[in-house]
């Protein structure tokens, strides 16, 4: 958990970059990520050295040779600023070593080809290295929290409607889907890999026994998680995020997920968690033909739903964030994708979220679709939930709200009542059968949804109860006003008397 002191330390590092001349948020995060990774390599080497000493054996697969000692964090952090900067920028120096870490054919090596060291001055590098050295990040959880906090500082939307998914929303979706050790987990619009690392942390917390087997550890580190991302900066950040969370060989593809280059993504995943780009528009010749067979559209949010259906194995599950328009849009393509999911697969839930969840990036209203790929239908009734709030204010500031209890403040947004209620109710859907449509969650039969043109807007089915409010008669209100006037005149008279005395 990030303490106020730790947040303050990270803010100081962030501010140091800005005052040092690097103002692009993604560039700042990328440079900090490189330093965190270099520090991580040294920590792994120290761990290997301790194990070798304990066993009285030679170090197995050392990260650094004795000749490369000067490239280690624990060595160069004590150098003067000029020497440290030269150590980073020279050929076969610290930065080159990081770029070439591992196999050149590995996914990591491929992503790092475009990495550029951008810290311009020895003074800035030395200051940042000192500050990072003083932050206690010994355990994996703290490293992950630090990284997520850095990512939260991206305050502008990316290209084609991309923006960071709030961590508490990711955690809620992962809790709803409950990943298992047998899953192949994918995010086809991976970005910073938030869904993938959160799924990994869920497995660590809820399936500890699985990690006692070497076979599963190997699977977890190299095959279990898949992601696609075409932005080279984001895929580097995502790869680093996964490595810092203990996924040592992330299976990320630097590819446009909707293009023909990704046509092999067919029936590969058993669980997909995603927040695809909204508001994007692509020409048909940029989209793989097999996707267009499912939905003929240029809208990225519809095309990604078709891609997700293609990428899931039969029986695979998905939780996907979509803009509200997907739920009720009247175009042929909107109806086509809703009908595809409802009639040919099994739509299980529609969770409506308030419009401020993605502020300050965007104010669009969103929802979450949860469905299972069956190819034979199976939708009988759909569970709807109307999320009123997510634990943070719905303005640009997104400050934490106060719990319903007296003088009690939330520790985390995921503690908020609606989020806990969604998770609790979804895990016990059988108990929802008798809920009425005036309540926050309820079931709707599939035949009713079909009769409404496959409309999935919760407002189409929710019933509003209007309470009769009684007001006093006009003559009573006039009498009350006259009485207030008398009291006002009396108070003024008394005040005048006091002033005369």
Phi, psi and omega in degrees: 000139180279119177277162176304323179295319180292320176300317180297319179297319180292320178300323179295320178296314180302312181295327178298320177295317182296315179289339179274001173106001177252106187251346178288120184304318180294322178295319178298311181298320181297315181294319178296322179300316179301316181294319177299321181291318177299319177296322179296320179299319179294321178297320178295321178295317178299319178297317178298319181295319180295318179296319180295320179295318181297321182271350182068033182236170175287155180293127179278123179048065180297145178283319179243140170275171179298326180290341182260014183304323183291348180271357183277146180305314183296344178264305188285343181296340181264001179284161173290157186307317182297314181294321179297315181297319177297323180297330178280321191267344183286160176300138182058030176270199185300314184290319177298321179299315180297316181298327184260012181297137178078193181287139178294338179272355181288160178301320182298314180299323180293318181294328187278356181302325182267007182291138181230132176279118189245003181287111195282332187234149175303322182297314179297314179301313181298317180298315183292318178299318178299315182294319178293322179298328183275355178269126181280105180233048186291324184262157184297322181299316181294319177301316179296317179296318178300315182295316179297324178294321176298317181295329180294346182276357174286105189258011179229148179289152178271201182283153174053036175079013179285138171202159186292135176277127179305138187299324182289333175288319175301312181298321178298314181296320178296318178298323179294321186272341175048070179305148179241164178297345180269354185285153163249113192254132186225147168229108183283357173227065198296324182056238180274009177068029181299318179295319184293315182290328178291322175297321178297317179293325176299317180296319179298323183279328189249351180224054184298328181297325182298327183284357176276354180254128182299323182299317180291321179301320177294318178296316181299319186281340189227337187235340191288330188245132180233148176205153175233140178199130184263347179278118186297326178292315182293324181290328174293316179298317179296318179297316178298318179303314181293319179296318179293341176263012173093006176264094195286334181229070186296138180266077179254141179245127177274083187210150170287114189300334184270354186274169178296335179297343179252022184295340180288345179284080182223120178049053180248329187255148173257347177213126176239129175238126188203153169230081185295161178300138176260161169063003177283158179220127183237145172289150183300328182287352177267356186246138179300136186300326182295331177288319181293338176293330180278318178214122179270097186204163173254355184279126185297324182295329177279320180296322180293326177297320177294319177299318181297318177298320179292322185283341180282142168288160176298128185092354179288154185243156179216144169232118190228131174277132181224153173290153184306328182302332178296329184285327186228002180308139187262359180292163180300319182293319178300313180294324182299314183287324177294318179295321178301311182292318185285316187272327184259347180225200182235105174278126185254321185208150172231116180251116180273129180248151181290160189291341184271002186301325183258014173288150006275006182290313184202153181257012184294141174285142184225168175215174177237125173261132175240123182211164179238136177280122179236330186068356181235014181084202179129353178291119176246321175208151184242133179271126178249142175224133180257094179285120181277325182204163183241013178099351177235154178299148186265023174258186183294336183284329178050053178275155182292139177274166177268140178296167181290338179289156182294127175055032183245123181253143180293145172277321181220149177302329181291352174281351186296147189304314183298317182294315178296323180293318179301311182297314182297317182288322181295326180285348179227056185297334180298334180278357183269355189302325185263010179290139179270166184280002172272351182268176187285338177221150181190165176263150172231126179297147184296327180297325178291323178294318178297319181293342177259027176067031180062027177290129181246016176288129183297332180292340177293331187245341182287138177258133180256129178263122178262124178269134178286129180247126182261136179244155176295154177293153182307320181294329177290317179297317179298318179298320179294323179294317179298321180294321177295322178296319178299316180296322180294315181296321179297318180294321178294321179297316179297320180294318178300320179297320179296321181291326178293325181283000000 
